[in-house]
Amino acid sequence: MRKRIINQLNQDASPVDESWLDLQRLAQVEVTSEDEVHPIEAALVPGFGQGWRASQPGKQTIHILFDEFQAIKRIQLQFHEDQQARNQEFVLCWSPDPVISYREIVRQQYNFSPPGTISEFEDYTVDLVGVKLLELSIVPDISGGDAFASVAQLRIA
């Protein structure tokens, strides 16, 4: 008889998904700006903080530059805004060679309307091979307001 004993002590806790890439080990990150209280690590590293926030208003870009080519199957993004009503757009792109070309994965707009709609969660299943760079561009207010871009969470598997 084959037998396994599973840990029953922690059944109520959410399981840890070990398929997420360890970006601290596998990549460098470039940002156009960051608030020192909300660094980029707070969006990329589980348990590090409450997300990244730009230090200035307007369009912002995050580059994740992988040391080695990566195969990517899933990307999760979470945005949170509980202060200012606005219409935000983001564009997620990838490239096998950042010098030559970028390929768009998704372009999306949505509205934040505090106190009602304050969060946006996106979960994309993709089949990307040979990824050297992921780029996330955020226009926090497409009407040209003075909103600050932020990302609560960005996970890649």
N, C-alpha and C positions, 0 to 999 in steps of 0.2 A: 504494500500500500504506500502510495506517495502521500506525504503529509507536509503541510506548512503551517506554522503558527504565525498569525499576523498580530500586529500591535493593536490591541483593542482599547488602550488607554486614551487615545486621542481621536476617537471617532467623530466628535462634534467639530473638530477643527477642519478648516479647508485644507485639502492636500496640497503639498508643495509641488509645483510643476517644474521638474528639473530639466525640461526641454528648452526653457528660455536660455538664450545665449548670455554668457557672462561678458558683457560689454566692457567692463573694466579690464579684463584680461585680453580681449580679442580686438579692441578697436581704440582709436583716438576719436575725440569729439571736438568739433569746432562749433562755436556759437557766435552770432553777430553781437550779442550782449547778454549779460545775466545779472540779475539782482543778487548781491552777495548773500542775502538771507535765503534765497531760493536758487541755489546753483543747479546746473544741469544734472549732476549726480542724483539729485532728489527725484528726478523723473525716470532715470535709467536704472537705478540700483534699488531693489526692493528694501524697504525699511529705512532708507536713508533720510527721507524727509517728506515734505508735502508738495513736491513738484517743483519744476523750473518756472521762472518768470523773468522776462526781459527787464533790463534796467532802463529802457527807453521805449516810448510808444512807437507804433508803426510796424511795418513788415519785419519779420525776423526769420532767420534761417538756422537750422541745426544740421550739421553734417556728421554722419557716423562713418568714419574711414576705417575699414577693416584691414588688419595687418595681412591677412591671407584671404583669398577668395572664399565666399560663404555661399551655402545653399540655404535659402530662406523659404520657409513654408507658412509662416504665420506672423502677422504684425498686429499688435493691439495698441490703440491710442485712447487716452482719456483726457478730456479737457474739462475744466471746472471754472465757472465764473458766477460768483454770488453777489457782485457789487453793481455791475453796469450792464444794462441792456444793450445788445449789439449783435450785428450779423458778421460772423467770422467765416473766413475761407482758409482751407489748408490744401496744400498740394504735396503728395508723397511721391518721390521719384527714386530710381535706382540707376546705378551705372556699373558696368564691368571695367570701365576706364574713365574716370572723372574728367580727364583732359579732352576726350573725344565726344562723348554723348551722354545724355540722360534719357531715361525712359519713364514716362509717367505711369504710376500705379493707380492713383486715385486723385481726384480733385473734388472737394466737397465744401458746400456752404451750409451753415445752420445758424439758428438764432438762439441767443441766450436771453432770457426774460425773467430775471430775478423778481420775486422769490420763487416763481413757478419752475421754469426751466433753467437749471443752473449747471447741468452736467451733460456731456456728450461722450458716449463710449462707442468706439469702432473696433471691430474684430475682423481682420481680413485674412482669408486663406489665399495664399499665393504659391506659385511654383517658380521661384527665381533661382537660377544657377549662375555661379561665377560673379557674385555681388562683391564689389570692392567698396561701393559707397551707397549709403542711403541718405536722402536729403528730405527734410521736412521744412517747408516754407509756410509761414503763417501770416496772414493779413488779419489782425485781430478785429478790425472794424472796416468793412469794405466801403463804408460811406465816408471814410477819411477821418474819423474821430481820433481822439488821443488815447485809445485803449492800449493796454500792454498785453503782448502775447504771453501765453503760459501753456504748459503741458503738465498735467497732473501725473501722467504715467505713459511710458513708451516701452513696450516689451517686444522682443523679436525672437522667433524660434526658427 
